[in-house]
């Protein structure tokens, strides 16, 4: 690695998330209708600009680069699938200068005849193999596929995909963000965990974060799953994986989520609490059956007392003001060796003043 000038860095999720947020804010200046598809992809509705769509896309790309430093690519198309296809072309072909517009049928034909089906949004390896057997190898060939073949090769998803490639929108633009049905907090351990008390510390940290995310979204959880497993790639030690799902009373307080998660982990633990011969390297807390707090079932004995709500408000306010993990449950422990290692993480310039570069004059 040193010979080739390659430097390996630890993951920097805080920086990634903040930069993604800033990029989305810039895009909001160019359209009121956005659908954030992932941390690095956003669908932007430019239909109101008519023939000026491409100019708007060029300006948006330039603004993202100037205001965030991120070299974005923009694909313009009459459907989401064609927009994704255009984005791929903008990345791969320098003739588009970062912006590919497939609203022009001539450009659309040129691009689709050169993109393999494996690069199309929604075409997986199994579908690609079945299409290839039929002689369908490009996006243009898939667009021209005979309708009787569609149900034989794929599901209704493939049928919608073909229609979208023909310029007819089948995937609705999300004006309202759909409510989350589940969430997870999982991490790999910096040091393998061999004792139940150490594992409980990690689960406490993840359960605390999961409860915080529930409150941020105004949700309560109906099902909680705890899992932990060893490293499957290291065979010199005993291998084991465990999980336990429980259905707690719908709640979102840190104490309730923590107690449910740790209790489930204790029941899933194998052998003596002081060690079972296994070295667990990954642990997580998964929440499912989420419903809005206002819609949760009425209970005779509610798990959340009025003072719990005030306590959670105070906890969240302190951590928002002074930084995450300023106030934690005592059983989480500070500086646990199980925490994710990030010895080579790049600086978090945009969220921590301590990471800002200093200049000596």
N, C-alpha and C positions, 0 to 999 in steps of 0.2 A: 504494500500500500504506500509506503514511504517513497519507493522507487518511482511510482507513477503519480505522486503528488496528491493521493487520495486521503481525505481526512474523515473518519467516522465520528458522527455526533449522536448524542442521545436525543430521544424524542423530546420535542418542546411544545406540548399541547397548548399551553397557555398562550404562547406566541401565535401558533396556528389559528386558534380560535379568535384572537383579537384582530389579526390581520384579515381573516375571513369576514368578521363583523364590519370592519372598515370598508372593505371592498363592496359589500352589500349596501352600505350607506351611500357610497358614490353612485351605485346603480339606481338607487331610489330617486336620484335627481333627474333621471332620464325617463322614468315611467312609474306611475303609482301602483302598477300591478306587477308584483314579483312573486315567484315561487322558488324559495331556496331549496334546491334539490339535494345538495350535499355541502360539505365544507368548502368545496372548490367549484361548485356548479350552481348556476341560478338561471331559471327561465324568466325572461323579461318580455312583457307584452308591448310590442312596438306597433301594433296594428293601427293605432290612431295616426301614425305619421305617413301612411300611404307610400308614395313614391320616395319619400325622404327617409325611409327605414335605414338604408345603408349609411347615409350621412350621419344619422343619429347613432348608429352602431360604432362608426369610426370615432366620433366625438366621445362616446362612452368609454371605449377602449383607451383612448388617449388620456382621459381624466383619471381612470383607474391607475394608469402607469405614473402619472404626475403626482397624484395624491397619496398613493400607497407604495409605489415602487414595484408593483406586481405586473409582470408582462402577460396580460390576459389575451385570450383569443375569443372571437365572437363569430357565431354561426347564425345566419338569418334564414328562416324558412317558414312556409305556410302552416307547418305542423311541428309538433315537438320532435318527432322522429327525424324529420328533415333538418330541423335546427341542430340536432345532435350530430347528424351526418355532416352538415356544413361546418360545425365546430371542428370535427375531425379533419376535414379538408383544410381548414384555416391553419391548423397546427402542422400538418404534414407538407403542405405545398406553399412555398414562398411566394408564388405568383399572386396570392390573395392578400399579402401584406397584413396578415392577422385578422382579416374580416372576409368571410365567404358568404355571399348572398345567393341563396338558392330560390329566391322569388322569380328569377329569370329562368324560364324553361330550358333555354340553351345551355346555361351554366349548370343547371340541374342534371341534364343528360350527360354532360361532360364529366361531372364529378361522380355520378352514380355508376357510370360504366367503368370506373377505376377503383372503386372501394369494394374490398372483399366482404362477403356476407358476415364473416366473423367479427367485423368491426361495427356492425349495425346494432343499435341499442335494442336489447331484448332478444337477440339471437344467441343462445348458449351453445356449448360444444356439441350436445346431442342433436339439437335442431340443425346446427351447421352440417353435421355429418349426414343427416338425412337429406338435406337440401343438395349437398354436393353429389350424392348418389343420383339425384334427378338431373344433374348437370347445371344446377343453379349455383353460380359462384360469385356473382357480383350483386350489388344493390339494384342495378338496372334489371338484371335477370329476375330477381325476387319481385320487383315491381310488376313485371310482365307475367308472373306465374299464373297459370290457368286456375280459376277458382276451384275446380274439383279436387285439385291437389292439396289445397290448404288444410282441410280437416284430416287428411291422411298423414300429413307430415307433422303438423303441430296442432296446438289447441286454438281457442278463440283469440288468444294473445297474438298468434302469428297472423290470423286473419285481420285483426286490427292493425297490425304492423304493415301489412301489404297495403291496406287502405290509406294509412298515413303516408306511405311512400308515394302514393298516387296523388298526394296533395289535399286529402280530405281529412280534417281533424277528427279524431276519435277519442283523444285523451283530453279531458276538460282541464282548463286552466283553473288552478285552485285559488279562488278569491279568499276563502276562509281556510286557515290552517287547520287540518283535521286534528281532533283531540288524540293524544297519545293513548295507546292501549297497553303499552309496556315500556319499561326502561331497565337498564342494567348498569351496574358499577362493577367493573372487573379490573384487576391489575395483576401483573406478574410480580413475584416477590424478588426483592434485591438479594435476599439470602434465603435459602430453602428453610421451611418451617417444619420442625419435627415434634413440637409439643403443642398440646391443645390450647394452653394459655396464650402462646404466641399467635396461633391461628385465630383465636378469639379477638386479639387486638386488631388484626387486619380486618376481620369481619366487622368489628365495631366501626372502624374508619369508613368502610364501604357502606355500611348501613346508615351511618350519619350523613354521608353525602347523598345517598338515595332519598332519605327523608327530606333533606334540604331541597332536592330537585322536585319532589312531590309538592312541597309548599310553594315553590316558585311557579308551578303550573296550576296551582289550585286543585290538586287531585288527591285522592286517597287510594290506597292499594287494597285489593281484595285477595291477592295471592302473593306469597313471598317464597322464593327459592334460594337456597344457599348451596353453592358447589365449591369443591376444592379438588385438585388433582396433582399428581406428580408429573415430572418431566418425562414424556413418553420417549424422548430421544436418548435418555440416559438409563442404561439397563444394569448399571452396577449396583443399584439399590432397588428395594422392593417397590413395585408399581401399584398404585391404588388411585381410584377416583371415587368420589362420593357426592351425592346431592340429596337434599331433602326439601320438599315443598310443603308448605302449611298455609292454612287460610285464616289469617288473623282477623279480628274485628276491623272493619274499614277505618284506617287512621293514617295520619301523616306526621305524628310527633316523633322526634328523635328517639325518645326513651322507648316507645312502643315498638318501633321498627327494629331498634337495636336488640331489645330483649327477645323478640321473636326470632331474629336472625341468629343470635348466639345460641339460643335454646335449640334451634334446628341443627346447628353445627355440632353441638354436643351429642345429639342423638345420632348424627351421621358419622361421628368419629369412630374409628376402628381401634379397639384395644385400650391399653393403659394411657391415661391422659398425659403422662410424662414422656411418652414416645411410643411409636408403634412400628419403628423400623422404616417408615416412609418419610420422604422429604418433599413436602408439598411446595410447588413453585407457582401455582396460580389459584386465586380464590375470587369469588364474586358473589354479589347479591343481585337477584333479578326480581323485579316487581311486575306483576301482571294483573289483569282484570281491573284496570284503572278506571275510575269514574270521577266526575267533577264533585268537588266537596259539597256543592249545593244539592247534588242528586244522590248522595249516599243514603242507604236505608236508615230509617229512624230506629234507634235501639232503646230499650228500656234502661239499660245501663251503658251509657256512652263511654268508649275507651278514652276519649279526650275530655278532660275537665276544663272549665273556663280558665283556670289559672295556667293550665298547660299551654293554651293559645298565647297568653301573655308572655310566658317563658320562652316559647319558640320565636315570637316576634323580637324579643330582646336578644336572643341568641343570634338570629339572622342579622339583626341590625349591627351587632358588634362585629361579626365576621365580615359584613359588607363594608363597614367603615375602616376596620383595622387590618383586613386581609383574611383570607381563608385560614382556618385552623387556629385563629387567635383564641377562641374558646372551644374546647372539645370535652367529651366525656373522659373522666379520669381513667376508665378502663381501656381507653385507646392507647395510652402511653405515648410519651414524646420520644422522637428519634428512634422508633423501632427499626431493627435491622431488616424487617420484612418489607419496608417501604421500597418502592420502585427506585432502582439506581439510576442516577442521571449525572454521573461524574463528568461527562463530556457534553453537557447540554449547552447550546448556544445561548447568549444573553437574551433576556426577555425585555428588550429595550422599550417596548410600548406599554408595559404594565408595571414595571418596577424602576423606581428612580435609582436604586442601588446598582442596577445593571447598565445605566447610561454611561457611555464612554466619557472619560474625563480628558481635558486638554490642559497641559501645563504650558503657560506662556512665560 
